[in-house]
């Protein structure tokens, strides 16, 4: 071998060097290099991170490699006349490194499914997992990447037996419970949500007035957006990500599905009969509206029960920074649905068709800042540092931020209606609540800025993921959403100063503009970004169309900017052109949601198709312990009768055949459902032989 080809340089990757020259692992360890990031960094970067003299390290490595190669050549020379012996199969297996994708590992070494299942990662990415570097995949799911890689290598090299997969894990491994939540959220956004709202907005633009449409129609539109579009999305994503955050299983798929039925039914009842109530003051309609509210309450309670049981089932260590945001956001979810139910019951009892202004503004603040924003902050805290290789947020600062935000939401929601109540009855009490209202606005503004600072998103990444094929199209959505949040918070603080100083409410046009910056600019754009990241991962494929994603990005930002800018200009100037631009902004946003919906829907469909047709298997002529159960049944359907007769009655169910059978071979199956392996193999092979004989006879 050429001497230059043997030389180890500073640009080489640590893992690649140790794979090629295994003895160098000891040298790296002696010099204090901890194989950071799974050994996926260059020697230069790793040495710098571990404060090791680079030149000295390279000298030792190259000297050792030269000596090692010389020794190997001498041994080869001595044994060149000896007969060649085939290497054991295990020694021919490729070494898994931090850059190896999960899909490559599971496809080439199906036995590693047991290792992924052990860490609660079997469900992520469909049958073969996502096309992501295993180290990055482990980091995102809060699993020690080095330990995972070591265990995977031990299994494929025969040093350790693959962990068994429980029957329950296999049976539900690829059930995408969250899919129905995401798809229904999109359907609602494209019907009673965004498109319905766009029509109402266009009508307002034509009549040059925000009051041209009945308030109850605006309220029902807002309700479907908060509970249907955002609420269902958060519930679905929570059911998907929480088991992965905690390396455990979702507590109950049946209860999760029940929460879906209750929530969707409640949304439809409230939307339909609240919209009709002004036309027909019917006791039956009122009963159905209250029933819808109670169904939503039940859905949220079931959701929280499943969520907290899932969290508690995990092996808990210390409370992590993101958990405080998530848990408090989930609790505000319950608070706001109970508050909404109380307000609607009061409204119906008082013979009103729309909610009182003094109550609806605090309710919206609880929904937007208490529920939605806190949940988003929790997900961002947990995922963004892992996705982008950033330094983890300071847990003490995050705890302070979480407490400040919760306090500000509570104080603002309580002080706003109370200061309005005492304005005409008790001025000293009014000034007290006015001061609390001002303090809450300042606290919220400071908390949001401090959160963004502590997220470390404006700093240089700590971990270099270069060399890994990691999809980053979602990042522009995250950045855009953050900019919209800053815009909204500046507006909120300005309005807070104005209302506190003057005692006069800010115009409805300005409040609507601010709220749109939060709900569409921040929340919806963040949903677009995370859905485009999480849904493809869940299916183990790439997003259907990145061109669509780019179209969505530009349309949603243009539509949101037009609404935020031209709504207050139109109302305060009375000019026709701003009203026209305001009126069409909703349709632009609707087109963005349409493209987003098509993209996500197609991705789900492609994932299912890929699960069926992703791999071509060899023809099974004889059954062994390593034969895949699914492929055996697919090629030799009569094998089902033999397997069922041995107690594998689950295979009668076509759904379980398409999930359970894919994940195991015959050897693993007999461990799940104890039976004699040799006798089973004998009967299966006799069945195949009988099939062949029958085929020959029929010819």
Number of C-alpha atoms within 10 A of each C-alpha: 7 6 7 7 7 12 15 17 16 17 11 14 19 25 24 18 19 16 15 10 15 13 15 20 18 12 16 21 11 10 15 13 21 16 19 17 19 22 23 25 25 19 25 20 19 23 24 13 14 14 12 16 12 15 13 10 17 17 14 13 21 16 12 16 19 14 10 14 14 12 12 12 12 11 11 12 10 10 11 10 8 8 7 8 6 6 8 8 9 12 11 9 14 13 18 20 21 25 21 18 21 26 21 18 23 18 16 13 14 20 23 25 25 22 21 23 21 19 18 21 24 25 26 26 23 24 27 25 27 23 22 24 22 27 27 26 24 23 18 20 24 17 20 14 22 20 12 20 20 14 19 25 20 17 19 23 17 13 12 12 15 21 16 18 21 14 16 10 17 20 19 17 21 20 14 19 19 24 20 15 25 24 19 18 26 25 18 23 25 19 15 22 24 26 22 20 23 22 15 20 26 20 18 19 24 14 15 19 16 20 11 14 14 13 15 18 19 17 17 24 24 19 20 25 22 21 24 28 27 23 21 27 24 23 23 24 20 20 26 22 18 19 22 22 21 21 22 20 22 23 19 15 17 11 15 23 18 15 25 25 15 20 25 22 17 25 23 18 19 24 21 15 22 23 21 16 20 15 10 10 14 12 11 10 19 19 14 17 26 21 17 24 26 18 21 27 24 19 27 25 17 19 25 20 16 21 22 16 14 20 21 13 15 14 9 10 6 5 9 14 20 23 20 20 28 24 18 20 26 23 15 24 25 22 19 21 23 17 16 21 20 13 18 23 17 14 15 19 10 9 10 14 18 21 18 13 10 14 17 18 17 21 20 19 18 25 25 22 20 28 28 23 23 25 25 21 22 21 21 20 25 23 19 19 21 20 19 20 19 19 18 16 20 13 14 10 15 23 16 13 23 26 15 18 26 23 16 25 25 17 19 24 22 17 22 19 17 19 23 15 14 16 16 9 10 11 13 11 15 20 16 14 24 25 15 20 25 23 17 25 23 18 18 23 20 16 22 21 15 15 21 17 13 20 22 18 17 10 11 12 14 13 17 16 19 10 11 17 12 15 14 12 15 22 17 15 25 20 16 18 25 20 15 25 23 19 16 23 22 14 19 20 19 14 20 20 17 15 16 18 12 9 15 9 12 14 13 14 19 20 18 16 22 25 20 20 27 25 22 23 28 27 22 20 27 24 21 23 23 19 19 26 19 18 24 22 21 25 27 28 24 19 25 20 16 14 11 17 23 17 14 26 20 13 21 24 21 16 23 25 20 20 28 24 17 21 26 22 18 22 20 12 11 13 12 15 13 21 28 21 19 29 25 20 25 25 21 22 23 25 19 24 23 20 19 23 22 15 20 25 18 15 23 23 13 18 25 17 11 17 20 12 8 13 9 8 9 8 9 14 13 14 19 18 16 13 16 23 25 22 18 24 17 14 15 16 13 15 20 21 16 16 21 13 11 16 13 18 13 16 21 13 9 11 14 15 19 17 21 23 23 20 25 25 20 22 17 23 23 18 15 16 13 12 14 11 16 12 11 20 18 13 15 23 17 15 17 21 14 12 14 13 11 11 10 9 8 7 5
